[in-house]
């Protein structure tokens, strides 16, 4: 069964450093998302992306965050200058369509630890 | 999107049916009920969704009351691998416009523990 792939599974970085989290969505999907989950807390929406542009973003997704689909297969989340509070599990998701039969497929996540 | 209320935890014996309730008393006519689950340390997984009719797939059944104010997710024969947090989410689907206003808003869900 096709799946969303995320790399790396774990990322440790120093505060203030830039990180790029990578995702390979399912190949025929058109809609892409990033969510995050701080340890012990809810899964939170960050951003959705369609047709090479952001379609929606949350308050969390400030100027330090950016997304890109550089080559038609990868979908990346960049954090320019990481903060301690960015430590979380980051999930990428994709879907083939919107509408009545929409289903999101999530990756296994990247655990980001900011020291 | 309408708010949902779920019990924080439930237990179920292996091999028995697990019935997970969800209240969504403020649901509006164009909001769907979705269920996802999250097994420990994994990404959320889609289970099932519906509008007003009962739905069944290979994973589960979804029973929505006639007034749509509540629903129940049924796992007919729970296994140890079904131990997870189950999220009931209601949301509007705005067609294939490709526009904004799509996101899943996760609550705290129900931690289902399947016991041997």
Interface residues (C-beta under 8 A of the other chain):
Chain A: X4 X30 X31 X33 X35 X42 X43 X44 X45 X48 X50 X51 X55 X56 X58 X89 X91 X93 X97 X98 X99 X100 X102 X103 X104 X105 X106 X107 X108 X109
Chain B: X32 X36 X38 X41 X42 X43 X44 X45 X46 X49 X51 X87 X93 X94 X95 X96 X97 X98 X99 X100 X101 X102 X103 X104 X105 X106 X107 X108
